[in-house]
Amino acid sequence: MTAKSIFKTQFWSRIPVLIMMCVFIIPILVIGQTKNNVEKSNSKRPHYRNLFKEAGYSQSEIDKKLAKAYYDIFEGPNKVYFEEGDSLGYVSDIKNNDARTEGMSYGMMVAVQLNKKDVFDRLWRWSVKYMQHQDGPREAYFAWSVNPHTKKQNSQGSASDGELYYITSLLFASNKWGNDTGIHYYKEGRRILDAMWKKDGTGNVFNIINTEHKQITFVPEGGGYNWTDPSYHVPAFYEIWALYAKDGHEAFYKECAEVARNFLHKACHPVTGLTADYTEFNGQPHSTSWMPAAFRYDSWRVPMNIAMDYTWYGKDKKWQEEYAERFQNFLRSKGMDTYVDQYNLDGSTPDFILQAGPVKKLRHSIGLVSTAATTSLINSKKGSMDFVHAVWNAKLEPFEDGYFDPYYDGLMYLFSLMHLSGNYQIITP
């Protein structure tokens, strides 16, 4: 037998072995690689804690609690959500008799998180029809306050947090429901962003974000472009924009997220953790003609925003954990059932009390009870569960003097239940 023949015989005799290797070994390698990829992907996903379950409540109790809160605010006798015709709906700040971009966009975020597509679409259509400017210097921005009965715009200007929530909610809706069910959510979100980048001061209208300071503005026009509101600083949302907006400004949005985190370090009091409703871009309190700077209603949202960023991205954990402990310790020092809803930043009682409703007084408000509880997602100390039990036992009902706010108190309460039950999440495609 020639050398060539011997080679051929040996080659063909090895073919079955090679086939067996392909049949058994390659799939094992592929499965192993797939498993590694899945594990790597899962390791990057946020862990959405169900703090109510950790506190000892059953899942059925938790589901009922969340469902009841949604019912009370969107469907019950004291609801703040109202439908018009076959396709429209709005959220109203009942006590002020208006619809605000704040409440409209909050309602959309609730709807996309809880898979209430019809509610989301109705709110968006109403926003476009009665609030969104279709031309002029404010094109694609929204009038922040509209009379829901006459449809008159009470103010044509924007409040920057409305646009912030509209954009993020629309990006989530695009990821969740796609863009071929009647509303192209992605295009609508991009329209706001693309218009935002064209605002160069013409007509005294600017970018929602102060591009020099890389911070969200109080309002994107006039002097309001030059200071901010700490409760508008939601770094997690900028991370979402960087991921899903795909408008070429990804690096800027990521930088805005880091700037927002650093800003909160400066804006939060080093002992109490309290922030003023309004501040300069350096975090120093900003007083206005209508009220002196202090921790008031807007500021309630800051702890919830920090808790969201901690859960979703965890890029500032050490400071956030220290903040949560400071903030909870301060409120606890004032009494878990007696801390009030307005303070000077050092924790003293303010001389000026911002009135809400017919009676000017400090209250132990369910809105603050709710957002304070979300900081237990950050504060891992077992003692912080007292805040979780407090919001669980809180009731969205009138005070003894009749004051009742199912709008702001109600939405803060619902948002907090969503966070604490693990139902406020990044919505991926």
Order of alpha helices (4+ residues) and beta strands (2+ residues): alpha-alpha-alpha-beta-beta-beta-alpha-alpha-beta-beta-alpha-alpha-beta-beta-alpha-alpha-alpha-alpha-alpha-alpha-alpha
